[in-house]
Amino acid sequence: MRIVSITAGAGGMYCGSCIRDNALAKALMRMEHEVVLVPLYTPPRTDGPSVSEQRVFFGGISVYLEQYSALFRATPWLVDRLWEAPWLLRAVSQKGVQTQPEQLGELTVSVLEGEHGHQRKEIQKLVHWLKTQPTPDVIDISNSMLIALAPALKQALGCPICCTLQGENVFLDHLDDAYRSRALGLIREHAKSVDRFVAVSDYYAGHMSQYLGIPGALVDVVPLGIDVDSFFPATVETDGPFTIGYLGRIAPEKGVHLLCEAYRRLRRRGELEGCRIELAGYLGREHRPYLDGIMRQVSEWGLEAEINYRGTLELEEKLAFLQALDIFAVPATYDDPKGLSLVEAMACGVPVVSTKRGTYVELIERTGGGVVTAPDDLDAFASELLRLRMDDTRRLEMGERGVAAVRAEYGADVMATRALNIYSRLVSAHG
């Protein structure tokens, strides 16, 4: 089967959706299917080798210029290539370009207007290039923020269209009301050109079916998968301190401040002596004051020797970081649709303590690799950290269950098999 998968880069950050899309493409390729992974906006940043095309469509610079200058909406395509070079897009994205929804409402709506928006030329470029390639059996658009492509792609290529749902409501919810209302209306209109939707979790399937007004019967679930050969438990025990860790984007909704506060409460009671907190993950420019504030508090508490931020980690660094943890903790304050970091931690044999948010509930229930607490009960969260610290047997059993479940249900090959079943049904129905 020939599959075109359209993914969207997220600037300079490691993007869970990019990582998922890349893992799916690689797994399908291992199954000897022909996959073309087409990046939009910026080159995707993944924590392993990327299999995406080198050319970037809807280049972030072009999209921006076309939004704010009529001149660039009419420039020749050949001229556009000057600022569409992947190296330039990558360099610009590393400068911390604006990706906050509060500032991008007008641009978001324009992109979702598709062929009637300021970026219509970008659709034409993508369609033209795809028509020079062998015709795909199916096209998978990686999130509903790109759904404006569906009508043009369907008309030009005549193949079934699948749209993956994997976290876009988090962005949409932070748009100004007028822009959010218009964006949702456009997504719902373009959804008529989509043959099937795929959500990355049961929670998100139900949520987005209501959020976008999509009939539940049109939404399948393909849980995300990871390369299980890249994540595995440590083979040698270390003699370091007992370590509670967090790995992910550093942002208020992830609850990093709550993790530090829970640790402080335990230490004030004389608990967790000889332990430490290790934090790691992407820190955007807009969230540097947030982390700075946390670390100032840590210093005021006298815990600066016990709480450390390690920065952004590459794949080998990520593996070593996770393998060195005794507990993985995520007291998130929002409903995460994917839970990628939890899956990676469990694959490394690390039990998880999280709040009852979004996909976390089903991940913990199905794997047995951790425990969830009430979303607004920080004392309960702290208590679970302490219980696992004091119960070696329970902690190790959770870790073992997590490893087995992830390898059985959350591997990239399992994800690819499930996705392929959906693609095959679409192709058969299309005739």
C-alpha positions as a Markdown table, in Angstrom:
| # | Residue | x | y | z |
|---|---|---|---|---|
| 1 | Met | 0.0 | 0.0 | 0.0 |
| 2 | Arg | 1.1 | 3.5 | -0.8 |
| 3 | Ile | 0.4 | 6.0 | 2.1 |
| 4 | Val | 1.0 | 9.7 | 2.1 |
| 5 | Ser | 1.2 | 11.0 | 5.7 |
| 6 | Ile | 1.1 | 14.7 | 6.3 |
| 7 | Thr | 2.8 | 15.9 | 9.5 |
| 8 | Ala | 3.4 | 19.3 | 11.0 |
| 9 | Gly | 6.6 | 20.4 | 12.6 |
| 10 | Ala | 6.4 | 22.3 | 15.9 |
| 11 | Gly | 9.3 | 24.7 | 15.6 |
| 12 | Gly | 12.4 | 23.9 | 17.7 |
| 13 | Met | 10.7 | 21.7 | 20.2 |
| 14 | Tyr | 10.4 | 17.9 | 20.4 |
| 15 | Cys | 6.8 | 17.4 | 19.4 |
| 16 | Gly | 4.9 | 14.3 | 20.6 |
| 17 | Ser | 2.8 | 14.3 | 17.5 |
| 18 | Cys | 5.9 | 14.5 | 15.2 |
| 19 | Ile | 7.5 | 11.6 | 17.2 |
| 20 | Arg | 4.3 | 9.6 | 16.8 |
| 21 | Asp | 3.9 | 10.2 | 13.1 |
| 22 | Asn | 7.6 | 9.4 | 12.5 |
| 23 | Ala | 7.3 | 6.1 | 14.5 |
| 24 | Leu | 4.2 | 5.1 | 12.6 |
| 25 | Ala | 5.8 | 5.8 | 9.2 |
| 26 | Lys | 8.9 | 3.8 | 10.1 |
| 27 | Ala | 6.9 | 0.9 | 11.3 |
| 28 | Leu | 4.8 | 0.8 | 8.1 |
| 29 | Met | 8.0 | 0.9 | 6.1 |
| 30 | Arg | 9.3 | -2.1 | 8.0 |
| 31 | Met | 6.1 | -3.8 | 6.9 |
| 32 | Glu | 7.2 | -3.0 | 3.3 |
| 33 | His | 4.5 | -0.4 | 2.7 |
| 34 | Glu | 5.5 | 2.7 | 0.7 |
| 35 | Val | 5.1 | 5.7 | 3.0 |
| 36 | Val | 5.7 | 9.3 | 2.1 |
| 37 | Leu | 5.9 | 11.5 | 5.2 |
| 38 | Val | 5.4 | 15.1 | 4.2 |
| 39 | Pro | 6.4 | 17.8 | 6.7 |
| 40 | Leu | 4.6 | 21.1 | 6.9 |
| 41 | Tyr | 5.7 | 24.4 | 8.5 |
| 42 | Thr | 9.1 | 23.3 | 9.8 |
| 43 | Pro | 11.3 | 20.1 | 9.6 |
| 44 | Pro | 9.9 | 17.8 | 12.3 |
| 45 | Arg | 12.1 | 17.4 | 15.4 |
| 46 | Thr | 12.0 | 13.8 | 16.5 |
| 47 | Asp | 14.2 | 12.0 | 19.1 |
| 48 | Gly | 15.3 | 9.4 | 16.5 |
| 49 | Pro | 16.1 | 9.4 | 12.8 |
| 50 | Ser | 13.4 | 11.2 | 10.8 |
| 51 | Val | 12.0 | 9.5 | 7.7 |
| 52 | Ser | 10.2 | 12.6 | 6.4 |
| 53 | Glu | 10.7 | 14.2 | 3.0 |
| 54 | Gln | 13.5 | 16.8 | 2.9 |
| 55 | Arg | 11.3 | 19.4 | 1.3 |
| 56 | Val | 9.0 | 21.3 | 3.7 |
| 57 | Phe | 5.6 | 22.4 | 2.4 |
| 58 | Phe | 3.6 | 25.3 | 3.9 |
| 59 | Gly | 7.0 | 26.6 | 5.1 |
| 60 | Gly | 6.5 | 28.6 | 8.3 |
| 61 | Ile | 8.2 | 31.7 | 6.7 |
| 62 | Ser | 6.0 | 31.5 | 3.6 |
| 63 | Val | 2.8 | 31.1 | 5.7 |
| 64 | Tyr | 3.7 | 34.1 | 7.8 |
| 65 | Leu | 4.7 | 36.3 | 4.8 |
| 66 | Glu | 1.5 | 35.5 | 2.9 |
| 67 | Gln | -0.6 | 36.2 | 5.9 |
| 68 | Tyr | 0.7 | 39.8 | 6.3 |
| 69 | Ser | 1.7 | 40.9 | 2.8 |
| 70 | Ala | -0.3 | 40.5 | -0.4 |
| 71 | Leu | 3.0 | 40.7 | -2.3 |
| 72 | Phe | 4.1 | 37.3 | -1.1 |
| 73 | Arg | 0.8 | 35.7 | -2.1 |
| 74 | Ala | 1.7 | 36.3 | -5.7 |
| 75 | Thr | 5.5 | 35.6 | -5.8 |
| 76 | Pro | 6.6 | 32.8 | -8.2 |
| 77 | Trp | 7.0 | 29.4 | -6.6 |
| 78 | Leu | 10.7 | 29.3 | -7.6 |
| 79 | Val | 11.3 | 32.5 | -5.7 |
| 80 | Asp | 9.6 | 31.1 | -2.6 |
| 81 | Arg | 12.2 | 28.3 | -2.5 |
| 82 | Leu | 14.7 | 30.9 | -1.2 |
| 83 | Trp | 13.0 | 31.0 | 2.2 |
| 84 | Glu | 11.6 | 27.5 | 2.1 |
| 85 | Ala | 15.0 | 25.8 | 2.6 |
| 86 | Pro | 14.9 | 23.3 | 5.4 |
| 87 | Trp | 18.1 | 24.6 | 7.0 |
| 88 | Leu | 16.6 | 28.1 | 7.1 |
| 89 | Leu | 13.3 | 26.9 | 8.5 |
| 90 | Arg | 15.2 | 24.9 | 11.1 |
| 91 | Ala | 17.4 | 27.9 | 12.0 |
| 92 | Val | 14.4 | 30.2 | 12.4 |
| 93 | Ser | 12.5 | 27.7 | 14.5 |
| 94 | Gln | 15.4 | 27.4 | 16.9 |
| 95 | Lys | 15.1 | 31.1 | 17.6 |
| 96 | Gly | 11.9 | 30.5 | 19.5 |
| 97 | Val | 9.3 | 31.8 | 16.9 |
| 98 | Gln | 5.8 | 32.6 | 18.1 |
| 99 | Thr | 3.7 | 29.5 | 18.5 |
| 100 | Gln | 1.3 | 30.8 | 21.2 |
| 101 | Pro | -2.4 | 30.5 | 20.1 |
| 102 | Glu | -3.3 | 33.8 | 21.8 |
| 103 | Gln | -1.2 | 35.6 | 19.1 |
| 104 | Leu | -2.1 | 33.3 | 16.1 |
| 105 | Gly | -5.8 | 33.5 | 15.8 |
| 106 | Glu | -5.9 | 35.4 | 12.5 |
| 107 | Leu | -3.3 | 33.2 | 10.9 |
| 108 | Thr | -5.0 | 30.0 | 12.2 |
| 109 | Val | -8.3 | 31.0 | 10.6 |
| 110 | Ser | -6.6 | 31.9 | 7.4 |
| 111 | Val | -4.9 | 28.5 | 7.1 |
| 112 | Leu | -8.2 | 26.8 | 7.9 |
| 113 | Glu | -9.9 | 28.8 | 5.2 |
| 114 | Gly | -7.9 | 26.6 | 2.8 |
| 115 | Glu | -8.3 | 27.6 | -0.8 |
| 116 | His | -10.1 | 30.8 | 0.3 |
| 117 | Gly | -7.3 | 31.8 | 2.7 |
| 118 | His | -4.1 | 33.8 | 2.2 |
| 119 | Gln | -2.1 | 30.5 | 2.1 |
| 120 | Arg | -4.0 | 29.1 | -1.0 |
| 121 | Lys | -0.7 | 29.1 | -2.9 |
| 122 | Glu | 0.8 | 26.7 | -0.4 |
| 123 | Ile | -2.0 | 24.2 | -1.1 |
| 124 | Gln | -1.4 | 24.5 | -4.8 |
| 125 | Lys | 2.3 | 23.7 | -4.3 |
| 126 | Leu | 1.6 | 20.6 | -2.2 |
| 127 | Val | -1.1 | 19.3 | -4.6 |
| 128 | His | 1.2 | 19.9 | -7.6 |
| 129 | Trp | 4.1 | 18.0 | -6.0 |
| 130 | Leu | 1.9 | 15.1 | -5.0 |
| 131 | Lys | 0.5 | 14.8 | -8.5 |
| 132 | Thr | 4.1 | 14.3 | -9.7 |
| 133 | Gln | 4.4 | 11.3 | -7.4 |
| 134 | Pro | 2.7 | 7.9 | -7.7 |
| 135 | Thr | -0.9 | 8.2 | -6.7 |
| 136 | Pro | -1.4 | 7.2 | -3.0 |
| 137 | Asp | -3.9 | 4.6 | -1.9 |
| 138 | Val | -4.8 | 6.7 | 1.2 |
| 139 | Ile | -3.8 | 10.1 | 2.6 |
| 140 | Asp | -3.4 | 10.6 | 6.4 |
| 141 | Ile | -3.6 | 14.2 | 7.6 |
| 142 | Ser | -1.9 | 14.2 | 11.1 |
| 143 | Asn | -4.3 | 16.6 | 12.9 |
| 144 | Ser | -7.5 | 18.5 | 12.3 |
| 145 | Met | -5.6 | 21.9 | 12.2 |
| 146 | Leu | -4.5 | 20.7 | 8.7 |
| 147 | Ile | -8.0 | 19.6 | 7.6 |
| 148 | Ala | -8.3 | 22.4 | 5.1 |
| 149 | Leu | -6.1 | 20.3 | 2.8 |
| 150 | Ala | -8.7 | 17.6 | 2.6 |
| 151 | Pro | -11.0 | 19.0 | -0.1 |
| 152 | Ala | -8.2 | 19.9 | -2.5 |
| 153 | Leu | -6.4 | 16.6 | -2.0 |
| 154 | Lys | -9.5 | 14.6 | -2.5 |
| 155 | Gln | -10.4 | 16.5 | -5.6 |
| 156 | Ala | -6.9 | 16.3 | -7.1 |
| 157 | Leu | -6.0 | 12.7 | -6.2 |
| 158 | Gly | -9.3 | 11.0 | -5.7 |
| 159 | Cys | -8.2 | 8.8 | -2.8 |
| 160 | Pro | -9.7 | 8.3 | 0.6 |
| 161 | Ile | -8.7 | 10.8 | 3.3 |
| 162 | Cys | -8.0 | 9.9 | 6.9 |
| 163 | Cys | -7.5 | 12.6 | 9.6 |
| 164 | Thr | -5.7 | 11.9 | 12.9 |
| 165 | Leu | -6.8 | 13.6 | 16.1 |
| 166 | Gln | -4.0 | 14.1 | 18.6 |
| 167 | Gly | -4.1 | 17.1 | 20.8 |
| 168 | Glu | -5.2 | 20.1 | 18.6 |
| 169 | Asn | -8.0 | 21.1 | 21.0 |
| 170 | Val | -5.3 | 22.3 | 23.4 |
| 171 | Phe | -4.3 | 25.0 | 20.8 |
| 172 | Leu | -7.8 | 25.8 | 19.8 |
| 173 | Asp | -9.0 | 26.3 | 23.4 |
| 174 | His | -6.5 | 29.1 | 23.8 |
| 175 | Leu | -7.6 | 31.1 | 20.7 |
| 176 | Asp | -9.6 | 34.3 | 21.3 |
| 177 | Asp | -13.3 | 33.4 | 21.3 |
| 178 | Ala | -14.1 | 34.9 | 17.9 |
| 179 | Tyr | -11.2 | 33.1 | 16.2 |
| 180 | Arg | -11.9 | 29.8 | 18.0 |
| 181 | Ser | -15.5 | 29.9 | 16.9 |
| 182 | Arg | -14.5 | 30.5 | 13.3 |
| 183 | Ala | -11.8 | 27.9 | 13.4 |
| 184 | Leu | -14.1 | 25.2 | 14.7 |
| 185 | Gly | -16.7 | 26.1 | 12.1 |
| 186 | Leu | -14.2 | 25.7 | 9.3 |
| 187 | Ile | -12.9 | 22.4 | 10.7 |
| 188 | Arg | -16.4 | 21.0 | 10.9 |
| 189 | Glu | -17.1 | 22.1 | 7.3 |
| 190 | His | -13.9 | 20.5 | 6.0 |
| 191 | Ala | -14.6 | 17.3 | 7.9 |
| 192 | Lys | -17.2 | 16.5 | 5.2 |
| 193 | Ser | -14.2 | 15.7 | 2.9 |
| 194 | Val | -12.7 | 13.2 | 5.4 |
| 195 | Asp | -13.6 | 9.6 | 5.2 |
| 196 | Arg | -12.3 | 8.5 | 8.6 |
| 197 | Phe | -11.0 | 10.0 | 11.8 |
| 198 | Val | -8.4 | 8.3 | 14.0 |
| 199 | Ala | -7.9 | 9.3 | 17.6 |
| 200 | Val | -4.8 | 8.4 | 19.7 |
| 201 | Ser | -6.8 | 7.3 | 22.7 |
| 202 | Asp | -10.3 | 6.3 | 23.8 |
| 203 | Tyr | -10.5 | 9.5 | 25.9 |
| 204 | Tyr | -9.6 | 11.7 | 22.9 |
| 205 | Ala | -12.0 | 9.9 | 20.6 |
| 206 | Gly | -14.9 | 10.7 | 22.8 |
| 207 | His | -13.8 | 14.2 | 23.5 |
| 208 | Met | -13.1 | 15.2 | 19.9 |
| 209 | Ser | -16.3 | 13.6 | 18.6 |
| 210 | Gln | -18.2 | 16.0 | 20.8 |
| 211 | Tyr | -15.8 | 18.9 | 20.4 |
| 212 | Leu | -15.9 | 18.8 | 16.6 |
| 213 | Gly | -19.4 | 17.4 | 16.2 |
| 214 | Ile | -18.1 | 14.3 | 14.4 |
| 215 | Pro | -20.3 | 11.2 | 14.7 |
| 216 | Gly | -18.7 | 8.7 | 17.0 |
| 217 | Ala | -19.1 | 6.0 | 14.3 |
| 218 | Leu | -16.6 | 7.9 | 12.1 |
| 219 | Val | -13.8 | 7.8 | 14.7 |
| 220 | Asp | -11.5 | 4.9 | 15.2 |
| 221 | Val | -8.9 | 4.6 | 18.0 |
| 222 | Val | -5.2 | 3.8 | 17.3 |
| 223 | Pro | -3.3 | 4.2 | 20.5 |
| 224 | Leu | 0.1 | 5.7 | 20.0 |
| 225 | Gly | 3.1 | 3.5 | 19.9 |
| 226 | Ile | 6.8 | 3.9 | 20.5 |
| 227 | Asp | 9.9 | 2.1 | 19.3 |
| 228 | Val | 10.2 | -0.4 | 22.1 |
| 229 | Asp | 13.7 | -1.3 | 21.0 |
| 230 | Ser | 14.7 | 2.2 | 22.0 |
| 231 | Phe | 13.2 | 2.1 | 25.5 |
| 232 | Phe | 13.9 | -0.6 | 28.0 |
| 233 | Pro | 14.8 | -1.1 | 31.6 |
| 234 | Ala | 18.3 | -0.6 | 32.9 |
| 235 | Thr | 20.3 | -3.8 | 32.9 |
| 236 | Val | 22.6 | -2.7 | 35.8 |
| 237 | Glu | 21.4 | -1.3 | 39.1 |
| 238 | Thr | 22.8 | 2.0 | 40.2 |
| 239 | Asp | 23.7 | 3.1 | 43.7 |
| 240 | Gly | 22.5 | 6.7 | 43.3 |
| 241 | Pro | 19.8 | 8.4 | 45.4 |
| 242 | Phe | 16.2 | 7.5 | 45.1 |
| 243 | Thr | 15.0 | 9.7 | 42.2 |
| 244 | Ile | 11.6 | 11.0 | 41.2 |
| 245 | Gly | 11.6 | 12.4 | 37.7 |
| 246 | Tyr | 9.6 | 14.3 | 35.2 |
| 247 | Leu | 10.3 | 14.4 | 31.4 |
| 248 | Gly | 8.2 | 16.5 | 29.1 |
| 249 | Arg | 7.5 | 20.0 | 28.0 |
| 250 | Ile | 8.1 | 22.5 | 30.9 |
| 251 | Ala | 4.8 | 24.3 | 31.2 |
| 252 | Pro | 2.3 | 25.2 | 33.9 |
| 253 | Glu | -0.3 | 22.7 | 32.6 |
| 254 | Lys | 2.2 | 19.9 | 33.0 |
| 255 | Gly | 2.2 | 20.5 | 36.8 |
| 256 | Val | 6.0 | 20.8 | 37.3 |
| 257 | His | 5.4 | 23.3 | 40.1 |
| 258 | Leu | 3.0 | 20.9 | 41.7 |
| 259 | Leu | 5.5 | 18.1 | 41.7 |
| 260 | Cys | 8.1 | 20.3 | 43.4 |
| 261 | Glu | 5.5 | 21.5 | 45.9 |
| 262 | Ala | 4.5 | 17.8 | 46.7 |
| 263 | Tyr | 8.1 | 17.0 | 47.3 |
| 264 | Arg | 8.5 | 20.1 | 49.6 |
| 265 | Arg | 5.6 | 19.0 | 51.7 |
| 266 | Leu | 7.1 | 15.5 | 52.1 |
| 267 | Arg | 10.5 | 16.8 | 52.9 |
| 268 | Arg | 9.0 | 19.3 | 55.5 |
| 269 | Arg | 7.6 | 16.2 | 57.3 |
| 270 | Gly | 11.0 | 14.6 | 57.3 |
| 271 | Glu | 10.0 | 12.1 | 54.5 |
| 272 | Leu | 12.0 | 11.3 | 51.4 |
| 273 | Glu | 15.4 | 11.8 | 53.1 |
| 274 | Gly | 18.2 | 11.1 | 50.6 |
| 275 | Cys | 15.9 | 11.5 | 47.6 |
| 276 | Arg | 15.9 | 14.0 | 44.7 |
| 277 | Ile | 13.8 | 15.4 | 41.9 |
| 278 | Glu | 15.1 | 15.4 | 38.3 |
| 279 | Leu | 13.3 | 17.5 | 35.7 |
| 280 | Ala | 14.0 | 17.4 | 32.0 |
| 281 | Gly | 12.3 | 18.5 | 28.7 |
| 282 | Tyr | 11.8 | 21.3 | 26.2 |
| 283 | Leu | 11.6 | 24.8 | 27.7 |
| 284 | Gly | 10.1 | 27.4 | 25.4 |
| 285 | Arg | 11.0 | 31.0 | 25.7 |
| 286 | Glu | 7.5 | 31.9 | 26.9 |
| 287 | His | 7.9 | 29.5 | 29.9 |
| 288 | Arg | 11.4 | 30.4 | 31.1 |
| 289 | Pro | 9.9 | 32.8 | 33.7 |
| 290 | Tyr | 7.7 | 29.9 | 34.9 |
| 291 | Leu | 10.7 | 27.6 | 35.5 |
| 292 | Asp | 12.8 | 30.5 | 36.9 |
| 293 | Gly | 10.0 | 31.1 | 39.5 |
| 294 | Ile | 10.0 | 27.4 | 40.5 |
| 295 | Met | 13.7 | 27.3 | 41.0 |
| 296 | Arg | 13.6 | 30.5 | 43.1 |
| 297 | Gln | 11.1 | 28.8 | 45.3 |
| 298 | Val | 13.3 | 25.7 | 45.5 |
| 299 | Ser | 16.1 | 27.8 | 46.6 |
| 300 | Glu | 14.0 | 29.5 | 49.3 |
| 301 | Trp | 13.0 | 26.1 | 50.5 |
| 302 | Gly | 16.6 | 25.1 | 50.8 |
| 303 | Leu | 16.1 | 22.2 | 48.4 |
| 304 | Glu | 18.3 | 23.4 | 45.5 |
| 305 | Ala | 20.7 | 20.5 | 46.0 |
| 306 | Glu | 17.7 | 18.0 | 45.6 |
| 307 | Ile | 15.8 | 19.5 | 42.7 |
| 308 | Asn | 17.5 | 19.8 | 39.3 |
| 309 | Tyr | 16.5 | 20.7 | 35.7 |
| 310 | Arg | 18.5 | 18.8 | 33.1 |
| 311 | Gly | 17.4 | 20.6 | 29.9 |
| 312 | Thr | 16.3 | 19.1 | 26.6 |
| 313 | Leu | 17.5 | 15.6 | 26.1 |
| 314 | Glu | 18.4 | 13.7 | 22.9 |
| 315 | Leu | 17.2 | 10.1 | 22.5 |
| 316 | Glu | 20.2 | 8.4 | 24.2 |
| 317 | Glu | 20.1 | 11.0 | 27.0 |
| 318 | Lys | 16.4 | 10.4 | 27.4 |
| 319 | Leu | 16.9 | 6.7 | 27.8 |
| 320 | Ala | 19.6 | 7.1 | 30.4 |
| 321 | Phe | 17.5 | 9.7 | 32.3 |
| 322 | Leu | 14.4 | 7.4 | 32.4 |
| 323 | Gln | 16.5 | 4.3 | 33.4 |
| 324 | Ala | 17.9 | 6.2 | 36.3 |
| 325 | Leu | 14.5 | 7.0 | 37.8 |
| 326 | Asp | 12.6 | 5.2 | 40.5 |
| 327 | Ile | 9.3 | 6.9 | 40.0 |
| 328 | Phe | 7.9 | 9.0 | 37.0 |
| 329 | Ala | 5.6 | 11.7 | 38.2 |
| 330 | Val | 3.2 | 13.9 | 36.2 |
| 331 | Pro | 0.7 | 16.0 | 38.2 |
| 332 | Ala | -0.8 | 17.5 | 35.1 |
| 333 | Thr | -3.6 | 20.0 | 35.3 |
| 334 | Tyr | -5.0 | 19.5 | 31.8 |
| 335 | Asp | -6.4 | 16.5 | 29.9 |
| 336 | Asp | -3.4 | 15.1 | 27.9 |
| 337 | Pro | -4.7 | 13.3 | 24.8 |
| 338 | Lys | -1.6 | 11.1 | 24.3 |
| 339 | Gly | 0.5 | 10.4 | 27.4 |
| 340 | Leu | 3.7 | 9.7 | 25.4 |
| 341 | Ser | 6.0 | 10.3 | 28.3 |
| 342 | Leu | 4.1 | 7.9 | 30.5 |
| 343 | Val | 4.5 | 5.1 | 27.8 |
| 344 | Glu | 8.2 | 5.8 | 27.5 |
| 345 | Ala | 8.7 | 5.7 | 31.2 |
| 346 | Met | 6.8 | 2.5 | 31.7 |
| 347 | Ala | 8.8 | 0.9 | 28.8 |
| 348 | Cys | 11.9 | 1.6 | 30.9 |
| 349 | Gly | 10.3 | -0.2 | 33.9 |
| 350 | Val | 9.6 | 3.0 | 35.8 |
| 351 | Pro | 6.2 | 3.1 | 37.7 |
| 352 | Val | 4.1 | 6.2 | 37.1 |
| 353 | Val | 2.2 | 8.5 | 39.5 |
| 354 | Ser | -0.1 | 10.8 | 37.6 |
| 355 | Thr | -3.3 | 12.7 | 38.1 |
| 356 | Lys | -6.6 | 11.5 | 36.6 |
| 357 | Arg | -6.3 | 13.5 | 33.5 |
| 358 | Gly | -7.2 | 12.7 | 29.9 |
| 359 | Thr | -5.5 | 9.6 | 28.6 |
| 360 | Tyr | -3.5 | 8.9 | 31.8 |
| 361 | Val | -6.4 | 7.0 | 33.3 |
| 362 | Glu | -6.7 | 4.5 | 30.5 |
| 363 | Leu | -3.0 | 4.1 | 30.2 |
| 364 | Ile | -2.6 | 3.2 | 33.9 |
| 365 | Glu | -5.7 | 1.0 | 33.9 |
| 366 | Arg | -4.6 | -1.0 | 30.9 |
| 367 | Thr | -1.0 | -1.4 | 31.8 |
| 368 | Gly | -1.0 | -1.6 | 35.6 |
| 369 | Gly | 2.2 | 0.4 | 35.4 |
| 370 | Gly | 1.3 | 3.1 | 37.9 |
| 371 | Val | -1.3 | 4.9 | 39.9 |
| 372 | Val | -3.5 | 7.9 | 39.4 |
| 373 | Thr | -4.8 | 10.4 | 42.0 |
| 374 | Ala | -7.6 | 13.0 | 42.0 |
| 375 | Pro | -6.7 | 16.0 | 39.9 |
| 376 | Asp | -6.9 | 18.6 | 42.6 |
| 377 | Asp | -5.6 | 16.6 | 45.6 |
| 378 | Leu | -1.9 | 17.4 | 45.9 |
| 379 | Asp | -1.7 | 15.7 | 49.3 |
| 380 | Ala | -3.0 | 12.5 | 47.7 |
| 381 | Phe | -0.4 | 12.8 | 45.0 |
| 382 | Ala | 2.4 | 13.3 | 47.6 |
| 383 | Ser | 1.1 | 10.3 | 49.5 |
| 384 | Glu | 1.4 | 8.0 | 46.5 |
| 385 | Leu | 4.9 | 9.1 | 45.9 |
| 386 | Leu | 5.7 | 8.3 | 49.5 |
| 387 | Arg | 3.9 | 4.9 | 49.4 |
| 388 | Leu | 5.9 | 3.8 | 46.3 |
| 389 | Arg | 9.1 | 5.0 | 47.9 |
| 390 | Met | 8.4 | 2.9 | 51.0 |
| 391 | Asp | 7.2 | -0.2 | 49.1 |
| 392 | Asp | 10.0 | -1.7 | 47.0 |
| 393 | Thr | 8.0 | -4.8 | 46.1 |
| 394 | Arg | 4.9 | -2.9 | 44.8 |
| 395 | Arg | 7.1 | -0.4 | 42.9 |
| 396 | Leu | 9.1 | -3.2 | 41.2 |
| 397 | Glu | 5.9 | -5.1 | 40.3 |
| 398 | Met | 4.4 | -2.0 | 38.8 |
| 399 | Gly | 7.5 | -1.5 | 36.7 |
| 400 | Glu | 7.4 | -5.0 | 35.4 |
| 401 | Arg | 3.7 | -4.8 | 34.5 |
| 402 | Gly | 4.3 | -1.6 | 32.7 |
| 403 | Val | 7.2 | -3.0 | 30.6 |
| 404 | Ala | 5.1 | -6.0 | 29.6 |
| 405 | Ala | 2.0 | -4.0 | 28.7 |
| 406 | Val | 3.9 | -1.4 | 26.7 |
| 407 | Arg | 5.7 | -4.0 | 24.6 |
| 408 | Ala | 2.4 | -5.9 | 24.0 |
| 409 | Glu | 0.0 | -3.0 | 23.3 |
| 410 | Tyr | 2.0 | 0.3 | 22.8 |
| 411 | Gly | 4.8 | -0.7 | 20.4 |
| 412 | Ala | 5.1 | 1.1 | 17.0 |
| 413 | Asp | 4.5 | -2.1 | 15.1 |
| 414 | Val | 1.2 | -2.6 | 17.0 |
| 415 | Met | 0.2 | 1.0 | 16.2 |
| 416 | Ala | 1.1 | 0.4 | 12.5 |
| 417 | Thr | -1.0 | -2.8 | 12.3 |
| 418 | Arg | -4.0 | -1.0 | 13.7 |
| 419 | Ala | -3.6 | 1.9 | 11.4 |
| 420 | Leu | -3.1 | -0.3 | 8.4 |
| 421 | Asn | -6.4 | -2.1 | 9.2 |
| 422 | Ile | -8.2 | 1.2 | 9.0 |
| 423 | Tyr | -6.4 | 2.2 | 5.8 |
| 424 | Ser | -7.3 | -1.1 | 4.2 |
| 425 | Arg | -10.9 | -0.8 | 5.0 |
| 426 | Leu | -11.0 | 2.7 | 3.5 |
| 427 | Val | -9.3 | 1.5 | 0.3 |
| 428 | Ser | -11.7 | -1.4 | 0.0 |
| 429 | Ala | -14.7 | 0.8 | 0.5 |
| 430 | His | -13.4 | 3.3 | -2.0 |
| 431 | Gly | -13.2 | 0.6 | -4.6 |
